[in-house]
Amino acid sequence: MPVSTVSIVLTTIGADADAAAIARTLIEERLAACVNILPPMTSIYRWQGKVEQDREQQMVIKTASGRVDDLQARLRQLHPYELPEFLVLDATGSEAYLAWVGESASRF
């Protein structure tokens, strides 16, 4: 299924969490075409009125733009955080890459 844009979804997960298992589930369920898991990093953020510091992994999820809502619902089920990061960036790309994402993240 060809698409004209893809969505890049960013989320973080604890450094000790099994990000690969979540990524595999998203791929197997055709909610994403590709997930990159970046090495652990230090995150500093404000949460419930306090400044926190944790080790996290960044997950970069590429999906068809039409699958973002389904991806968000499933990620909420899989993610251990009370409020997971879920940032969506729309992107364009080569026709062949867009076709691959559309095929890989299709409902069928």
SERORO-58725 format. One record per atom (N, C-alpha, C, O, CB): residue number from 0; y, x, z. Coordinates in Angstrom, 1 decimal. Glycine has a CB too. Example, Ala and Ser with C-alpha at 12.3 -4.5 7.8 and 13.67 -1.06 7.14 Angstrom:
BEGIN
@num:0; y:-5.7; x:13.2; z:7.8 .
@num:0; y:-4.5; x:12.3; z:7.8 .
@num:0; y:-3.3; x:13.2; z:7.8 .
@num:0; y:-3.3; x:14.2; z:8.5 .
@num:0; y:-4.5; x:11.3; z:9.0 .
@num:1; y:-2.2; x:12.8; z:7.1 .
@num:1; y:-1.1; x:13.7; z:7.1 .
@num:1; y:0.0; x:12.9; z:7.9 .
@num:1; y:1.1; x:13.4; z:8.0 .
@num:1; y:-0.6; x:14.1; z:5.7 .
// end
This chain:
BEGIN
@num:0; y:-1.2; x:0.8; z:0.0 .
@num:0; y:0.0; x:0.0; z:0.0 .
@num:0; y:1.2; x:0.9; z:0.0 .
@num:0; y:1.5; x:1.5; z:1.0 .
@num:0; y:0.0; x:-1.0; z:1.2 .
@num:1; y:2.0; x:1.0; z:-1.1 .
@num:1; y:3.2; x:1.8; z:-1.1 .
@num:1; y:4.3; x:1.3; z:-0.2 .
@num:1; y:4.4; x:0.1; z:-0.1 .
@num:1; y:3.7; x:1.9; z:-2.6 .
@num:2; y:5.0; x:2.2; z:0.4 .
@num:2; y:6.1; x:1.8; z:1.2 .
@num:2; y:7.3; x:2.7; z:0.7 .
@num:2; y:7.2; x:3.7; z:0.1 .
@num:2; y:5.8; x:2.1; z:2.7 .
@num:3; y:8.5; x:2.2; z:1.0 .
@num:3; y:9.7; x:2.9; z:0.6 .
@num:3; y:10.3; x:3.8; z:1.8 .
@num:3; y:11.0; x:4.7; z:1.5 .
@num:3; y:10.8; x:2.0; z:0.2 .
@num:4; y:9.9; x:3.4; z:3.0 .
@num:4; y:10.3; x:4.3; z:4.1 .
@num:4; y:9.2; x:4.4; z:5.1 .
@num:4; y:8.3; x:3.5; z:5.1 .
@num:4; y:11.6; x:3.7; z:4.9 .
@num:5; y:9.2; x:5.4; z:5.9 .
@num:5; y:8.2; x:5.6; z:7.0 .
@num:5; y:9.0; x:5.6; z:8.2 .
@num:5; y:10.2; x:5.9; z:8.2 .
@num:5; y:7.3; x:6.9; z:6.8 .
@num:6; y:8.4; x:5.4; z:9.3 .
@num:6; y:9.0; x:5.5; z:10.6 .
@num:6; y:8.4; x:6.7; z:11.4 .
@num:6; y:7.2; x:6.8; z:11.4 .
@num:6; y:8.9; x:4.2; z:11.4 .
@num:7; y:9.2; x:7.4; z:12.0 .
@num:7; y:8.8; x:8.5; z:12.9 .
@num:7; y:9.1; x:8.1; z:14.3 .
@num:7; y:10.2; x:7.8; z:14.7 .
@num:7; y:9.5; x:9.9; z:12.5 .
@num:8; y:8.0; x:7.9; z:15.1 .
@num:8; y:8.1; x:7.5; z:16.4 .
@num:8; y:7.9; x:8.7; z:17.4 .
@num:8; y:7.0; x:9.4; z:17.2 .
@num:8; y:7.1; x:6.3; z:16.8 .
@num:9; y:8.8; x:8.8; z:18.3 .
@num:9; y:8.8; x:9.9; z:19.3 .
@num:9; y:8.4; x:9.3; z:20.6 .
@num:9; y:8.9; x:8.3; z:21.1 .
@num:9; y:10.1; x:10.6; z:19.4 .
@num:10; y:7.5; x:9.9; z:21.3 .
@num:10; y:7.1; x:9.6; z:22.7 .
@num:10; y:6.7; x:10.9; z:23.4 .
@num:10; y:6.3; x:11.8; z:22.8 .
@num:10; y:6.0; x:8.5; z:22.7 .
@num:11; y:6.9; x:10.9; z:24.7 .
@num:11; y:6.4; x:12.0; z:25.5 .
@num:11; y:5.3; x:11.5; z:26.5 .
@num:11; y:5.2; x:10.3; z:26.8 .
@num:11; y:7.6; x:12.6; z:26.3 .
@num:12; y:4.5; x:12.4; z:26.9 .
@num:12; y:3.4; x:12.1; z:27.8 .
@num:12; y:3.2; x:13.4; z:28.6 .
@num:12; y:3.5; x:14.5; z:28.2 .
@num:12; y:2.1; x:11.7; z:27.0 .
@num:13; y:2.7; x:13.2; z:29.8 .
@num:13; y:2.5; x:14.3; z:30.7 .
@num:13; y:1.7; x:15.4; z:30.1 .
@num:13; y:0.8; x:15.2; z:29.3 .
@num:13; y:1.8; x:13.8; z:32.0 .
@num:14; y:2.0; x:16.7; z:30.5 .
@num:14; y:1.4; x:17.8; z:30.0 .
@num:14; y:-0.2; x:17.8; z:30.2 .
@num:14; y:-0.9; x:18.4; z:29.4 .
@num:14; y:2.0; x:19.1; z:30.6 .
@num:15; y:-0.6; x:17.2; z:31.3 .
@num:15; y:-2.0; x:17.2; z:31.6 .
@num:15; y:-2.7; x:15.9; z:31.0 .
@num:15; y:-4.0; x:15.8; z:31.1 .
@num:15; y:-2.3; x:17.2; z:33.1 .
@num:16; y:-2.0; x:15.0; z:30.4 .
@num:16; y:-2.6; x:13.8; z:29.8 .
@num:16; y:-3.3; x:14.2; z:28.5 .
@num:16; y:-3.0; x:15.2; z:27.9 .
@num:16; y:-1.5; x:12.8; z:29.5 .
@num:17; y:-4.3; x:13.3; z:28.1 .
@num:17; y:-5.0; x:13.6; z:26.9 .
@num:17; y:-4.3; x:12.9; z:25.7 .
@num:17; y:-4.7; x:11.8; z:25.2 .
@num:17; y:-6.5; x:13.0; z:27.0 .
@num:18; y:-3.3; x:13.6; z:25.2 .
@num:18; y:-2.5; x:13.1; z:24.1 .
@num:18; y:-3.4; x:13.0; z:22.9 .
@num:18; y:-3.2; x:12.1; z:22.0 .
@num:18; y:-1.3; x:14.0; z:23.8 .
@num:19; y:-4.3; x:13.9; z:22.7 .
@num:19; y:-5.2; x:13.8; z:21.5 .
@num:19; y:-6.0; x:12.5; z:21.5 .
@num:19; y:-6.3; x:12.0; z:20.4 .
@num:19; y:-6.1; x:15.1; z:21.5 .
@num:20; y:-6.5; x:12.1; z:22.6 .
@num:20; y:-7.2; x:10.8; z:22.7 .
@num:20; y:-6.4; x:9.6; z:22.2 .
@num:20; y:-6.8; x:8.8; z:21.5 .
@num:20; y:-7.8; x:10.6; z:24.1 .
@num:21; y:-5.1; x:9.6; z:22.7 .
@num:21; y:-4.2; x:8.6; z:22.3 .
@num:21; y:-4.0; x:8.7; z:20.8 .
@num:21; y:-4.0; x:7.6; z:20.1 .
@num:21; y:-2.9; x:8.6; z:23.1 .
@num:22; y:-3.7; x:9.9; z:20.3 .
@num:22; y:-3.5; x:10.1; z:18.9 .
@num:22; y:-4.7; x:9.6; z:18.0 .
@num:22; y:-4.5; x:8.9; z:17.0 .
@num:22; y:-3.2; x:11.6; z:18.6 .
@num:23; y:-5.9; x:10.0; z:18.5 .
@num:23; y:-7.0; x:9.5; z:17.7 .
@num:23; y:-7.2; x:8.0; z:17.7 .
@num:23; y:-7.5; x:7.5; z:16.6 .
@num:23; y:-8.3; x:10.1; z:18.4 .
@num:24; y:-6.9; x:7.4; z:18.8 .
@num:24; y:-7.0; x:5.9; z:18.8 .
@num:24; y:-6.0; x:5.3; z:17.8 .
@num:24; y:-6.3; x:4.4; z:17.1 .
@num:24; y:-6.7; x:5.4; z:20.2 .
@num:25; y:-4.8; x:5.8; z:17.8 .
@num:25; y:-3.7; x:5.3; z:16.9 .
@num:25; y:-4.1; x:5.5; z:15.4 .
@num:25; y:-3.9; x:4.6; z:14.6 .
@num:25; y:-2.4; x:6.0; z:17.2 .
@num:26; y:-4.8; x:6.6; z:15.1 .
@num:26; y:-5.2; x:6.9; z:13.8 .
@num:26; y:-6.4; x:6.0; z:13.4 .
@num:26; y:-6.4; x:5.4; z:12.4 .
@num:26; y:-5.6; x:8.4; z:13.6 .
@num:27; y:-7.4; x:5.9; z:14.3 .
@num:27; y:-8.6; x:5.1; z:14.1 .
@num:27; y:-8.2; x:3.7; z:13.9 .
@num:27; y:-8.9; x:3.0; z:13.1 .
@num:27; y:-9.6; x:5.3; z:15.2 .
@num:28; y:-7.2; x:3.2; z:14.6 .
@num:28; y:-6.8; x:1.8; z:14.5 .
@num:28; y:-5.8; x:1.5; z:13.4 .
@num:28; y:-5.2; x:0.4; z:13.3 .
@num:28; y:-6.3; x:1.3; z:15.8 .
@num:29; y:-5.5; x:2.6; z:12.6 .
@num:29; y:-4.6; x:2.5; z:11.5 .
@num:29; y:-3.2; x:2.1; z:11.9 .
@num:29; y:-2.5; x:1.5; z:11.1 .
@num:29; y:-5.2; x:1.6; z:10.5 .
@num:30; y:-2.8; x:2.5; z:13.1 .
@num:30; y:-1.4; x:2.2; z:13.5 .
@num:30; y:-0.5; x:3.4; z:13.2 .
@num:30; y:0.7; x:3.3; z:13.2 .
@num:30; y:-1.4; x:2.0; z:15.0 .
@num:31; y:-1.1; x:4.5; z:12.8 .
@num:31; y:-0.4; x:5.7; z:12.4 .
@num:31; y:-1.2; x:6.5; z:11.4 .
@num:31; y:-2.4; x:6.4; z:11.3 .
@num:31; y:-0.1; x:6.7; z:13.7 .
@num:32; y:-0.4; x:7.2; z:10.5 .
@num:32; y:-1.0; x:8.0; z:9.5 .
@num:32; y:-1.3; x:9.4; z:10.0 .
@num:32; y:-2.2; x:10.1; z:9.6 .
@num:32; y:-0.1; x:8.1; z:8.2 .
@num:33; y:-0.4; x:9.9; z:10.9 .
@num:33; y:-0.5; x:11.3; z:11.5 .
@num:33; y:0.2; x:11.3; z:12.8 .
@num:33; y:1.3; x:10.7; z:13.0 .
@num:33; y:0.1; x:12.3; z:10.5 .
@num:34; y:-0.3; x:12.1; z:13.7 .
@num:34; y:0.3; x:12.3; z:15.0 .
@num:34; y:0.3; x:13.8; z:15.3 .
@num:34; y:-0.7; x:14.5; z:15.2 .
@num:34; y:-0.4; x:11.5; z:16.2 .
@num:35; y:1.5; x:14.4; z:15.5 .
@num:35; y:1.6; x:15.8; z:15.9 .
@num:35; y:1.9; x:15.8; z:17.4 .
@num:35; y:2.7; x:15.0; z:18.0 .
@num:35; y:2.8; x:16.5; z:15.1 .
@num:36; y:1.1; x:16.7; z:18.1 .
@num:36; y:1.3; x:16.9; z:19.5 .
@num:36; y:1.8; x:18.3; z:19.7 .
@num:36; y:1.2; x:19.3; z:19.4 .
@num:36; y:-0.1; x:16.7; z:20.2 .
@num:37; y:3.0; x:18.3; z:20.2 .
@num:37; y:3.7; x:19.6; z:20.4 .
@num:37; y:3.3; x:20.2; z:21.8 .
@num:37; y:2.9; x:19.5; z:22.7 .
@num:37; y:5.2; x:19.5; z:20.3 .
@num:38; y:3.4; x:21.5; z:21.9 .
@num:38; y:3.1; x:22.2; z:23.1 .
@num:38; y:3.9; x:21.7; z:24.3 .
@num:38; y:5.0; x:21.2; z:24.2 .
@num:38; y:3.3; x:23.7; z:23.0 .
@num:39; y:3.3; x:21.9; z:25.5 .
@num:39; y:4.0; x:21.4; z:26.7 .
@num:39; y:5.4; x:22.0; z:26.8 .
@num:39; y:5.7; x:23.1; z:26.4 .
@num:39; y:3.3; x:21.7; z:28.0 .
@num:40; y:6.3; x:21.2; z:27.3 .
@num:40; y:7.7; x:21.6; z:27.5 .
@num:40; y:8.2; x:21.1; z:28.8 .
@num:40; y:7.5; x:20.3; z:29.5 .
@num:40; y:8.6; x:21.0; z:26.3 .
@num:41; y:9.4; x:21.5; z:29.2 .
@num:41; y:10.0; x:21.0; z:30.5 .
@num:41; y:10.9; x:19.9; z:30.1 .
@num:41; y:11.8; x:20.1; z:29.3 .
@num:41; y:10.7; x:22.1; z:31.2 .
@num:42; y:10.8; x:18.8; z:30.8 .
@num:42; y:11.7; x:17.6; z:30.6 .
@num:42; y:12.4; x:17.4; z:31.9 .
@num:42; y:11.9; x:17.3; z:33.0 .
@num:42; y:10.9; x:16.3; z:30.2 .
@num:43; y:13.7; x:17.2; z:31.8 .
@num:43; y:14.6; x:16.9; z:32.9 .
@num:43; y:15.3; x:15.6; z:32.6 .
@num:43; y:15.9; x:15.5; z:31.5 .
@num:43; y:15.6; x:18.1; z:33.2 .
@num:44; y:15.2; x:14.7; z:33.5 .
@num:44; y:15.7; x:13.3; z:33.2 .
@num:44; y:16.0; x:12.6; z:34.5 .
@num:44; y:15.6; x:13.0; z:35.6 .
@num:44; y:14.7; x:12.5; z:32.4 .
@num:45; y:16.8; x:11.5; z:34.4 .
@num:45; y:17.1; x:10.7; z:35.5 .
@num:45; y:16.1; x:9.5; z:35.5 .
@num:45; y:16.0; x:8.9; z:34.5 .
@num:45; y:18.6; x:10.2; z:35.5 .
@num:46; y:15.5; x:9.3; z:36.6 .
@num:46; y:14.6; x:8.2; z:36.8 .
@num:46; y:14.7; x:7.5; z:38.1 .
@num:46; y:14.6; x:8.2; z:39.2 .
@num:46; y:13.1; x:8.6; z:36.5 .
@num:47; y:15.0; x:6.3; z:38.2 .
@num:47; y:15.2; x:5.5; z:39.4 .
@num:47; y:16.2; x:6.2; z:40.4 .
@num:47; y:15.9; x:6.3; z:41.6 .
@num:47; y:13.8; x:5.3; z:40.1 .
@num:48; y:17.3; x:6.6; z:39.8 .
@num:48; y:18.4; x:7.2; z:40.6 .
@num:48; y:18.2; x:8.6; z:41.0 .
@num:48; y:19.1; x:9.2; z:41.7 .
@num:48; y:18.5; x:6.4; z:41.8 .
@num:49; y:17.1; x:9.3; z:40.6 .
@num:49; y:16.9; x:10.7; z:41.0 .
@num:49; y:16.8; x:11.5; z:39.7 .
@num:49; y:16.3; x:11.1; z:38.7 .
@num:49; y:15.7; x:10.9; z:41.9 .
@num:50; y:17.2; x:12.8; z:39.8 .
@num:50; y:16.9; x:13.7; z:38.7 .
@num:50; y:15.5; x:14.3; z:38.9 .
@num:50; y:15.2; x:14.8; z:39.9 .
@num:50; y:18.0; x:14.9; z:38.7 .
@num:51; y:14.7; x:14.2; z:37.8 .
@num:51; y:13.3; x:14.6; z:37.9 .
@num:51; y:13.1; x:15.7; z:36.9 .
@num:51; y:13.9; x:15.9; z:35.9 .
@num:51; y:12.4; x:13.4; z:37.5 .
@num:52; y:12.1; x:16.5; z:37.1 .
@num:52; y:11.7; x:17.6; z:36.2 .
@num:52; y:10.1; x:17.6; z:36.1 .
@num:52; y:9.4; x:17.6; z:37.1 .
@num:52; y:12.2; x:19.0; z:36.7 .
@num:53; y:9.6; x:17.5; z:34.9 .
@num:53; y:8.2; x:17.5; z:34.6 .
@num:53; y:7.8; x:18.2; z:33.4 .
@num:53; y:8.6; x:18.5; z:32.5 .
@num:53; y:7.7; x:16.0; z:34.5 .
@num:54; y:6.5; x:18.6; z:33.3 .
@num:54; y:6.0; x:19.2; z:32.1 .
@num:54; y:5.4; x:18.1; z:31.3 .
@num:54; y:4.6; x:17.2; z:31.7 .
@num:54; y:4.9; x:20.3; z:32.4 .
@num:55; y:5.8; x:18.0; z:30.0 .
@num:55; y:5.4; x:16.9; z:29.1 .
@num:55; y:5.0; x:17.5; z:27.7 .
@num:55; y:5.4; x:18.7; z:27.4 .
@num:55; y:6.5; x:15.9; z:29.0 .
@num:56; y:4.4; x:16.7; z:27.0 .
@num:56; y:4.1; x:17.0; z:25.6 .
@num:56; y:4.8; x:16.0; z:24.7 .
@num:56; y:4.9; x:14.8; z:25.1 .
@num:56; y:2.5; x:16.9; z:25.3 .
@num:57; y:5.4; x:16.4; z:23.6 .
@num:57; y:6.1; x:15.5; z:22.7 .
@num:57; y:5.0; x:15.1; z:21.6 .
@num:57; y:4.3; x:15.9; z:21.1 .
@num:57; y:7.3; x:16.2; z:22.0 .
@num:58; y:4.9; x:13.8; z:21.4 .
@num:58; y:4.1; x:13.2; z:20.3 .
@num:58; y:5.0; x:12.7; z:19.2 .
@num:58; y:5.9; x:12.0; z:19.5 .
@num:58; y:3.1; x:12.1; z:20.9 .
@num:59; y:4.8; x:13.2; z:18.0 .
@num:59; y:5.5; x:12.7; z:16.8 .
@num:59; y:4.6; x:11.9; z:16.0 .
@num:59; y:3.6; x:12.5; z:15.5 .
@num:59; y:6.1; x:14.0; z:16.0 .
@num:60; y:4.8; x:10.6; z:15.9 .
@num:60; y:3.9; x:9.7; z:15.2 .
@num:60; y:4.5; x:9.2; z:13.9 .
@num:60; y:5.6; x:8.7; z:13.9 .
@num:60; y:3.6; x:8.5; z:16.2 .
@num:61; y:3.8; x:9.4; z:12.8 .
@num:61; y:4.3; x:8.9; z:11.5 .
@num:61; y:3.5; x:7.6; z:11.2 .
@num:61; y:2.3; x:7.6; z:11.2 .
@num:61; y:4.1; x:10.0; z:10.4 .
@num:62; y:4.3; x:6.6; z:10.8 .
@num:62; y:3.6; x:5.3; z:10.5 .
@num:62; y:4.4; x:4.6; z:9.4 .
@num:62; y:5.6; x:4.9; z:9.2 .
@num:62; y:3.5; x:4.4; z:11.8 .
@num:63; y:3.8; x:3.5; z:8.9 .
@num:63; y:4.5; x:2.7; z:7.9 .
@num:63; y:5.5; x:1.8; z:8.8 .
@num:63; y:5.2; x:1.4; z:9.9 .
@num:63; y:3.5; x:1.7; z:7.2 .
@num:64; y:6.7; x:1.7; z:8.3 .
@num:64; y:7.7; x:1.0; z:9.0 .
@num:64; y:7.3; x:-0.4; z:9.4 .
@num:64; y:7.7; x:-0.9; z:10.5 .
@num:64; y:9.0; x:0.8; z:8.2 .
@num:65; y:6.5; x:-1.1; z:8.7 .
@num:65; y:6.0; x:-2.4; z:9.0 .
@num:65; y:5.0; x:-2.4; z:10.1 .
@num:65; y:4.6; x:-3.5; z:10.6 .
@num:65; y:5.3; x:-3.0; z:7.8 .
@num:66; y:4.5; x:-1.3; z:10.6 .
@num:66; y:3.5; x:-1.2; z:11.7 .
@num:66; y:4.1; x:-0.8; z:13.0 .
@num:66; y:3.4; x:-0.7; z:14.0 .
@num:66; y:2.5; x:-0.2; z:11.3 .
@num:67; y:5.5; x:-0.7; z:13.1 .
@num:67; y:6.1; x:-0.2; z:14.3 .
@num:67; y:5.9; x:-1.1; z:15.5 .
@num:67; y:5.6; x:-0.7; z:16.6 .
@num:67; y:7.6; x:0.0; z:14.1 .
@num:68; y:6.0; x:-2.4; z:15.3 .
@num:68; y:5.8; x:-3.4; z:16.4 .
@num:68; y:4.4; x:-3.3; z:16.9 .
@num:68; y:4.2; x:-3.3; z:18.1 .
@num:68; y:6.2; x:-4.8; z:15.9 .
@num:69; y:3.4; x:-3.3; z:16.0 .
@num:69; y:2.0; x:-3.2; z:16.5 .
@num:69; y:1.7; x:-1.8; z:17.2 .
@num:69; y:1.0; x:-1.8; z:18.2 .
@num:69; y:1.1; x:-3.3; z:15.2 .
@num:70; y:2.3; x:-0.8; z:16.7 .
@num:70; y:2.2; x:0.5; z:17.3 .
@num:70; y:2.8; x:0.5; z:18.7 .
@num:70; y:2.2; x:1.0; z:19.6 .
@num:70; y:2.9; x:1.6; z:16.4 .
@num:71; y:4.0; x:-0.1; z:18.8 .
@num:71; y:4.6; x:-0.1; z:20.2 .
@num:71; y:3.7; x:-0.9; z:21.2 .
@num:71; y:3.6; x:-0.5; z:22.3 .
@num:71; y:6.0; x:-0.7; z:20.0 .
@num:72; y:3.2; x:-2.0; z:20.7 .
@num:72; y:2.4; x:-2.8; z:21.6 .
@num:72; y:1.1; x:-2.0; z:22.1 .
@num:72; y:0.8; x:-2.1; z:23.3 .
@num:72; y:1.9; x:-4.1; z:21.0 .
@num:73; y:0.5; x:-1.4; z:21.1 .
@num:73; y:-0.7; x:-0.6; z:21.5 .
@num:73; y:-0.4; x:0.6; z:22.3 .
@num:73; y:-1.1; x:0.9; z:23.3 .
@num:73; y:-1.5; x:-0.2; z:20.2 .
@num:74; y:0.7; x:1.3; z:22.0 .
@num:74; y:1.1; x:2.5; z:22.8 .
@num:74; y:1.3; x:2.1; z:24.2 .
@num:74; y:1.0; x:2.9; z:25.2 .
@num:74; y:2.3; x:3.2; z:22.2 .
@num:75; y:1.9; x:0.9; z:24.5 .
@num:75; y:2.2; x:0.5; z:25.8 .
@num:75; y:0.9; x:0.3; z:26.6 .
@num:75; y:0.8; x:0.6; z:27.8 .
@num:75; y:3.0; x:-0.9; z:25.8 .
@num:76; y:-0.2; x:-0.1; z:25.9 .
@num:76; y:-1.5; x:-0.3; z:26.5 .
@num:76; y:-2.1; x:1.1; z:26.9 .
@num:76; y:-2.8; x:1.2; z:27.9 .
@num:76; y:-2.4; x:-1.1; z:25.6 .
@num:77; y:-1.9; x:2.0; z:26.0 .
@num:77; y:-2.6; x:3.3; z:26.1 .
@num:77; y:-1.8; x:4.3; z:27.0 .
@num:77; y:-2.4; x:5.2; z:27.6 .
@num:77; y:-2.8; x:3.9; z:24.8 .
@num:78; y:-0.5; x:4.2; z:27.1 .
@num:78; y:0.3; x:5.2; z:27.7 .
@num:78; y:0.3; x:5.0; z:29.2 .
@num:78; y:0.4; x:3.9; z:29.8 .
@num:78; y:1.8; x:5.0; z:27.2 .
@num:79; y:0.2; x:6.1; z:30.0 .
@num:79; y:0.2; x:6.1; z:31.4 .
@num:79; y:1.5; x:5.8; z:32.1 .
@num:79; y:1.6; x:5.5; z:33.3 .
@num:79; y:-0.4; x:7.3; z:32.0 .
@num:80; y:2.6; x:6.0; z:31.4 .
@num:80; y:4.0; x:5.9; z:32.0 .
@num:80; y:4.3; x:4.4; z:32.2 .
@num:80; y:4.0; x:3.5; z:31.4 .
@num:80; y:5.0; x:6.6; z:31.1 .
@num:81; y:5.1; x:4.1; z:33.2 .
@num:81; y:5.7; x:2.8; z:33.4 .
@num:81; y:6.6; x:2.4; z:32.3 .
@num:81; y:6.6; x:1.3; z:31.8 .
@num:81; y:6.4; x:2.7; z:34.8 .
@num:82; y:7.4; x:3.4; z:31.8 .
@num:82; y:8.4; x:3.1; z:30.7 .
@num:82; y:8.2; x:4.3; z:29.7 .
@num:82; y:9.0; x:5.3; z:29.8 .
@num:82; y:9.8; x:3.0; z:31.3 .
@num:83; y:7.3; x:4.2; z:28.8 .
@num:83; y:7.1; x:5.3; z:27.8 .
@num:83; y:8.3; x:5.4; z:26.9 .
@num:83; y:8.9; x:4.4; z:26.5 .
@num:83; y:5.9; x:5.1; z:27.0 .
@num:84; y:8.7; x:6.6; z:26.5 .
@num:84; y:9.7; x:6.8; z:25.5 .
@num:84; y:9.1; x:6.2; z:24.2 .
@num:84; y:7.9; x:6.4; z:23.9 .
@num:84; y:10.0; x:8.4; z:25.3 .
@num:85; y:10.0; x:5.5; z:23.5 .
@num:85; y:9.6; x:4.9; z:22.2 .
@num:85; y:10.9; x:4.9; z:21.3 .
@num:85; y:11.6; x:3.9; z:21.3 .
@num:85; y:9.0; x:3.5; z:22.3 .
@num:86; y:11.1; x:6.0; z:20.6 .
@num:86; y:12.2; x:6.1; z:19.7 .
@num:86; y:11.8; x:6.1; z:18.3 .
@num:86; y:10.8; x:6.8; z:17.9 .
@num:86; y:13.0; x:7.4; z:20.0 .
@num:87; y:12.4; x:5.3; z:17.5 .
@num:87; y:12.0; x:5.1; z:16.1 .
@num:87; y:13.1; x:5.7; z:15.2 .
@num:87; y:14.3; x:5.3; z:15.3 .
@num:87; y:11.7; x:3.6; z:15.8 .
@num:88; y:12.7; x:6.6; z:14.3 .
@num:88; y:13.6; x:7.2; z:13.3 .
@num:88; y:13.0; x:6.7; z:11.9 .
@num:88; y:11.9; x:7.0; z:11.6 .
@num:88; y:13.7; x:8.7; z:13.4 .
@num:89; y:13.8; x:6.1; z:11.1 .
@num:89; y:13.4; x:5.8; z:9.8 .
@num:89; y:13.7; x:7.0; z:8.8 .
@num:89; y:14.7; x:7.6; z:8.9 .
@num:89; y:14.1; x:4.5; z:9.2 .
@num:90; y:12.7; x:7.2; z:7.9 .
@num:90; y:12.8; x:8.4; z:7.0 .
@num:90; y:12.3; x:8.0; z:5.7 .
@num:90; y:11.5; x:7.1; z:5.5 .
@num:90; y:12.0; x:9.6; z:7.6 .
@num:91; y:12.8; x:8.7; z:4.7 .
@num:91; y:12.3; x:8.6; z:3.3 .
@num:91; y:11.6; x:9.9; z:3.0 .
@num:91; y:11.7; x:10.8; z:3.8 .
@num:91; y:13.5; x:8.3; z:2.3 .
@num:92; y:10.9; x:9.9; z:1.9 .
@num:92; y:10.1; x:11.1; z:1.6 .
@num:92; y:9.6; x:11.0; z:0.1 .
@num:92; y:10.0; x:10.1; z:-0.6 .
@num:92; y:8.9; x:11.3; z:2.5 .
@num:93; y:8.8; x:11.9; z:-0.2 .
@num:93; y:8.2; x:11.9; z:-1.6 .
@num:93; y:7.4; x:10.7; z:-1.8 .
@num:93; y:6.8; x:10.1; z:-0.9 .
@num:93; y:7.4; x:13.2; z:-1.8 .
@num:94; y:7.3; x:10.3; z:-3.0 .
@num:94; y:6.6; x:9.0; z:-3.4 .
@num:94; y:5.1; x:9.2; z:-3.0 .
@num:94; y:4.5; x:8.2; z:-2.4 .
@num:94; y:6.7; x:8.8; z:-4.9 .
@num:95; y:4.5; x:10.3; z:-3.2 .
@num:95; y:3.1; x:10.6; z:-2.9 .
@num:95; y:2.9; x:10.5; z:-1.3 .
@num:95; y:1.9; x:9.9; z:-0.9 .
@num:95; y:2.6; x:11.9; z:-3.4 .
@num:96; y:3.8; x:11.1; z:-0.6 .
@num:96; y:3.6; x:11.1; z:0.9 .
@num:96; y:3.8; x:9.7; z:1.4 .
@num:96; y:3.0; x:9.2; z:2.3 .
@num:96; y:4.6; x:12.0; z:1.6 .
@num:97; y:4.8; x:8.9; z:0.9 .
@num:97; y:5.0; x:7.6; z:1.4 .
@num:97; y:3.8; x:6.7; z:1.0 .
@num:97; y:3.4; x:5.8; z:1.8 .
@num:97; y:6.3; x:7.0; z:0.7 .
@num:98; y:3.2; x:6.9; z:-0.1 .
@num:98; y:2.0; x:6.2; z:-0.5 .
@num:98; y:0.9; x:6.5; z:0.5 .
@num:98; y:0.1; x:5.6; z:0.9 .
@num:98; y:1.6; x:6.5; z:-2.0 .
@num:99; y:0.7; x:7.7; z:0.8 .
@num:99; y:-0.4; x:8.1; z:1.8 .
@num:99; y:-0.2; x:7.5; z:3.1 .
@num:99; y:-1.1; x:7.0; z:3.7 .
@num:99; y:-0.4; x:9.7; z:1.9 .
@num:100; y:1.1; x:7.5; z:3.6 .
@num:100; y:1.4; x:6.9; z:4.9 .
@num:100; y:1.1; x:5.4; z:4.8 .
@num:100; y:0.4; x:4.8; z:5.7 .
@num:100; y:2.8; x:7.1; z:5.3 .
@num:101; y:1.5; x:4.7; z:3.8 .
@num:101; y:1.3; x:3.3; z:3.6 .
@num:101; y:-0.2; x:3.0; z:3.6 .
@num:101; y:-0.6; x:2.0; z:4.2 .
@num:101; y:1.9; x:2.8; z:2.3 .
@num:102; y:-1.0; x:3.8; z:2.9 .
@num:102; y:-2.4; x:3.6; z:2.8 .
@num:102; y:-3.1; x:3.9; z:4.2 .
@num:102; y:-4.0; x:3.1; z:4.6 .
@num:102; y:-3.1; x:4.5; z:1.8 .
@num:103; y:-2.7; x:4.9; z:4.8 .
@num:103; y:-3.3; x:5.4; z:6.1 .
@num:103; y:-3.0; x:4.4; z:7.2 .
@num:103; y:-3.8; x:4.3; z:8.2 .
@num:103; y:-2.9; x:6.8; z:6.4 .
@num:104; y:-1.8; x:3.8; z:7.2 .
@num:104; y:-1.4; x:3.0; z:8.3 .
@num:104; y:-1.4; x:1.5; z:7.9 .
@num:104; y:-0.5; x:0.7; z:8.4 .
@num:104; y:0.0; x:3.4; z:8.9 .
@num:105; y:-2.3; x:1.1; z:7.0 .
@num:105; y:-2.3; x:-0.3; z:6.6 .
@num:105; y:-3.2; x:-1.1; z:7.5 .
@num:105; y:-3.9; x:-0.6; z:8.3 .
@num:105; y:-2.9; x:-0.4; z:5.1 .
@num:106; y:-3.0; x:-2.4; z:7.4 .
@num:106; y:-3.8; x:-3.3; z:8.3 .
@num:106; y:-5.2; x:-3.4; z:7.8 .
@num:106; y:-6.0; x:-4.0; z:8.5 .
@num:106; y:-3.1; x:-4.7; z:8.3 .
@num:107; y:-5.5; x:-2.9; z:6.6 .
@num:107; y:-6.9; x:-3.1; z:6.1 .
@num:107; y:-7.7; x:-1.9; z:6.1 .
@num:107; y:-8.9; x:-1.9; z:5.7 .
@num:107; y:-6.8; x:-3.6; z:4.6 .
// end
